[in-house]
């Protein structure tokens, strides 16, 4: 067995790793051969020190090979024995590297005449004959303590600049890199064995060129790029044959310059720039002839943002307010692509009117895993800011395809320009959405702004450079492309609305609580439509994944669910599907009862914001989960909602959502309104008899109420004129104060929810009322019902028939009392518009309602004299006739209007020589 011990730090540059042989006992072997390598964190092999019986055949910067003698040699495996050899590795401070073995072979024949045993060891596959004391081939590199702690040395390394830096177009700006010996301010020099720094440079706007050069006399200086193009390293070492080198100091402040960071500004298309400088690390080893020189990390100064000001209008900061390009957090589309909105807005968040002229935005995508900018990006531009005018004459930075946007460079860049102007726009303006697609495990690391120019009309220069807000990428945040989608398995499978909390758990401690916020410590990012990325994209370890969700509480929940639960409780239509049983048990009791119905009704009415504090709004099961006892599934949750991933499993996380309270899977797609099959009109009128002083009572009368199993609506009224008091039951059974709830606001709101508690349905006769509502009048004078309306945002106004047919509920205000059969007569059809010539007795007799209308229009002709003929015509806004009727019978006509476009319509009613007309509107 090969045993690798933990790294031992030598100094702030180097660690050594002892390597031992032996499987628990001493053994004899010939022709030992070991080959290995180090990778990561700029790790290099400084040297290999070996036991006297070994020899080194090869050592370079990343790999090594060791040979043992051809004669029989005894290898000791006890802990107290010296290591067989030690590998000295130099690496970045505070970073980790990997040590692996490529080949290990030896001959166990006592006479050294046998065939060597060869182990083709690949640590990544976990070879059993190689062990690590730290249980991993990943080793820790050296750490550098602050100088003022480890060596009582107060030394600074800093960038010497002030911001902004005045510059000219195309100028090479030099930023000195200096050292300051605060302990010896009058010293003439600082003598060192080694000095290393790494500086990260982030070009905020694109076009800057970074480089370094050494000072004359420091021939040991070494400049190299970092792990990416945004980092530079400076390494100072003695020249060959020397033990140290010196940095001259000024003898006054202890300061000396040892390097230069050079920044080249562009001539075109803009001369200004802005960059962020940040020291990643700095370390040095001070020279001491006795070898006791300090090896530590000095303090660093100069981190921050520097502006290169070439007096070219950068950025558009002279404007009030300052305007910028904003990259906003992405959402996932229904196909899983990520969509990043790109806005033009004010830095102060104000709204204003601006003029767009020659606006240019060039973006560059930094992503991995095969992610690219999708060509659909070109279809997301607001047409107001894409007038199909070619920008090619303005230069190659502008789109060259004859349009305002172009995806380039194989999907890594996009150029957007508005070349026709000026055009006014009120910012914030969404210019387009950058859509990223492809790659199941890829991530967007950054979206860089190469150029952001604007011929701003209020500036004196030709163009100015816009500021950029891409704070969504702060703290190295990345956005990984989602590869999995959580769906609701109902009669039709639809995505979960919004986001889902996904907890990544350790199998040894799978703790989470879906009713708490947050539900766990380690969450997997998710996007809209239930999209998420499997953690297996970034880890090969075993883990568990739990799904939680507590928003969209009322999604899919309606009074029809209450009706279906009633039929289950009464045994009229028992629920057999285990997922539906789980959805109906909203209080988590392990059974379905009236208590669950009470909790659901309170949520519909807005009385409660949760079904039960201990029950989440959504439950989840793993896809394909089989309930061992489908008739009693509750005992099997929540364990069923945890996905177990065992590396290297090919299984991918998959969940199915159960929406609590929803037992019929209606309106789950985006939790929008349900599609309806017809329309029910509720007429709201005022009662004038049997009232107390200061009381107003209104009634709600449906135009048709046949086989209704459940219905709901939200009634808005003017809270400055009326104060709600009580509900009075009328002709509808099971309707009382428990069916209604009030929400206070500027204008008051009443929510009403009813279902047939017998489990069947109800039918009312013409003229029957559903309920009456009593109000206190808060102002003097006659009651004004014009402020009453249905609030469709608070609660979808809908009625359910026993067979599942759905009708949209609309409201019509009636000003007069009931006459005749109590149906439609003397109703106020505001806002009908008639000319003075057309106002007649016929105009007071005819009623066209509701207004606005949706699925149907009712025309009440009143009483037609015997022998008279009548005609009704309806025209659209351009004068085309869309409906007509002629006859002699009086009563109510019904025009089916479901297919009519929304808009204004005009009607004309003629009875003999009398004519009346008016206007009605289709749509809310």
Secondary structure, 3 states (H helix, E strand, C coil): CEEECCCEECCCCEEEEEEEECCCCCEEEEEEEEEEEEECCCCEEEEEEECCCEEEEEECCCEEEEEECCCCEEECCCCCCCCCEEEEEECCCCCEEEEEEEEEEEECCCCCCCCCEEECCCHHHCCCCEEECCCCCEEECCCCCEHHHHCCCCEEEEEECCCCEECCCCCEEEEEEEEEECCCCCCCEEEEEEEEEEEEEEECCCCCEEEEEECCCCCCEEEEECCCCCEEEEEEECCCCCCCEEEECCCCCCEEEEEEEEEECCCCCCCCEEEEEEEEEEEEEECCCCCCCCEEECEEECCEEEEEECCCCECCCCCCCCEEEEECCCEECCCCCEEEEEEEEECCCCCEEEEECCEEEEEEEEECCCCEECHHHHHCCCHHHCCCCCCHHHCCCCCCCCCCEEEEHHHCEEEEEECCCCEEEEECEEEEEEEEECCCCCEEEEEEEEEEEECCCCCCCCCEECEEECHHHHHHCCEECCCEECEECCCCCEECCCCCEEEEEECCECCCCCCCCCCCCCEECECHHHEECCHHHCCCCCEEEEEECCCCCCCCCCHHHHHHHHHHHCCCCCCCCHHHHHHHCCCCCCCCCHHHHHHHHHHHCCCCCCCECCECCEEEEECCCCCCCHHHHHHHCCHHHEEEECCCCCCCCCEEEEECCCCCCCCCHHHCCCCCCEEEEEEEEEECCCCCCCEEEEEEEECCCCCEEEEEEEEEECCCCEEEEEEEECCCCCCCHHHEEEECCCCEEEEEEEECCCCCCECCCCCCEEEEEEEEECCCCCCCHHHCEECCCCCCCEEEECCCCEEEEEEEECCCCCCCCCCCCCCCCCCCCCCCCCCCHHHHHCEEECCCECCEEEEECCCCCCCCCEEEEEECCCCCEEEEEEECCCCEEEEECCCCCCEEEEEEEEECCEEEEEEEEECC
